[in-house]
Structure formats: C-alpha cells, structure tokens
Amino acid sequence: MRFFGVTKEDMENSRKAKPYLRVLGLDDKGRDLLSKLSKSNPKLPVITSVKDFYKHSNNRVLNNMLNLDILATDIYTLEYLNDSQSNLDYTQKIVTLPKPEDFIKEDFIQ
C-alpha cells in the first residue's frame, strides 16, 4: 500500500538506514556545532545542497529518503496562501542568521 508514494519498503529502509543531516539554516553557534559534528562523525552525510548531494551520493536508500523529504516539502508548500511553489529544496538557499550584535535595533521597532 502506498501513501503519497511511500511504500512499506520505504518505511523499513528508513528505519535501518544511517541518517543524514539536512541543514536548512544556522547561525554562528550552528556553524560551530556543524563543524564539531562533522569532525566527530565523518561518515555522517551532511546535506547543504540537494543538487550536490545527488551528484555525489550513490546510496540508494539515502537518495530515496531525500526524495521523500523533498516530496514532503512540495506537499507542505501546496498550502501557501500566496505563490505556492514546488522544488524549494533545489532553489531555497540555507538561511544564515547574523550575530545578534549585527542586528540594527531600528529594523525591529515600528
């Protein structure tokens, strides 16, 4: 049985697979944490670009898991009130937050 294209085999494979780390956004603390995680777990796949991951990955299970992740994003964006978009996983860049001291107070006061 399939639910949005997800099969029982997909579910079983995802339970057995070693996970990947998908970076959607970060700040300076996140960069430090990501660096530490990468050094302490060199085999942990870190995805900062879907396109680049697919170019270099030959792991069928992880590729399939990422396909399902992308499908979930596409389904989620169908509910956008204005300008529903697909393929955001390919077009949306990682969100990087500036240091708190780099915020200009007037930008947040109306």
C-alpha positions in Angstrom: 0.0 0.0 0.0 1.2 3.5 -0.8 0.5 6.7 0.9 1.7 9.7 -1.1 4.1 7.3 -2.8 5.6 6.0 0.4 5.8 2.2 0.5 6.2 -0.2 3.4 9.7 -1.0 2.0 10.5 2.8 2.2 9.5 2.8 5.8 11.5 -0.3 6.6 14.6 1.0 4.8 14.4 4.4 6.6 14.4 2.7 10.0 17.5 0.7 9.1 19.5 3.5 7.3 22.0 5.6 9.0 20.6 9.1 8.9 21.8 12.2 7.1 21.9 15.7 8.5 20.0 18.2 6.5 21.0 21.8 7.1 18.2 24.3 6.5 19.5 27.2 8.4 22.1 28.2 11.0 23.8 30.9 12.9 27.4 31.1 14.3 26.6 28.6 17.1 25.1 26.3 14.4 28.2 26.6 12.3 30.4 25.6 15.3 28.1 22.6 16.1 28.0 21.5 12.5 31.8 21.6 12.4 32.1 19.5 15.6 29.5 17.0 14.3 31.3 16.6 11.0 34.6 16.1 12.7 33.3 13.6 15.3 31.1 11.7 12.7 33.0 11.9 9.4 30.7 9.3 7.8 27.5 11.3 8.6 26.2 12.7 5.3 25.6 16.5 5.7 23.3 17.9 3.1 23.6 21.6 2.5 22.7 21.3 -1.2 20.2 18.7 -2.5 21.7 19.0 -6.0 25.3 18.4 -4.8 24.2 15.5 -2.6 22.6 13.8 -5.6 25.7 14.3 -7.7 28.0 12.6 -5.1 25.7 10.1 -3.5 25.4 6.5 -4.7 23.4 5.4 -1.6 20.0 4.3 -2.9 18.3 4.3 0.5 19.5 7.8 1.4 18.6 9.1 -2.0 15.1 7.7 -1.6 14.8 9.1 1.9 15.8 12.5 0.5 13.2 12.1 -2.3 10.5 11.6 0.3 11.8 14.6 2.2 11.5 16.7 -0.9 8.0 15.3 -1.6 7.0 16.4 2.0 8.2 20.0 1.3 6.3 20.1 -2.0 3.1 18.9 -0.3 3.6 21.4 2.5 4.0 24.3 0.1 0.7 23.5 -1.6 -0.9 25.2 1.4 0.9 28.5 0.8 -1.8 31.2 0.5 0.2 33.2 -2.0 2.5 31.8 -4.6 2.6 28.1 -3.9 5.9 26.8 -5.2 7.4 23.4 -5.8 11.1 22.4 -5.8 12.0 24.8 -3.0 14.6 22.2 -1.8 16.5 23.0 -5.0 16.0 26.7 -5.1 15.9 27.9 -1.4 19.3 28.6 0.0 20.3 27.9 3.6 19.1 30.5 6.0 22.0 32.1 7.8 21.3 34.4 10.7 23.6 37.3 11.6 25.2 37.7 15.0 22.9 39.4 17.5 25.1 42.5 17.6 24.8 42.8 13.8 21.1 43.4 14.1 20.1 47.1 13.8 17.6 47.8 16.6 15.6 50.2 14.3 14.9 47.3 11.9 12.7 45.7 14.6 10.9 48.7 16.0 7.9 50.0 14.2 
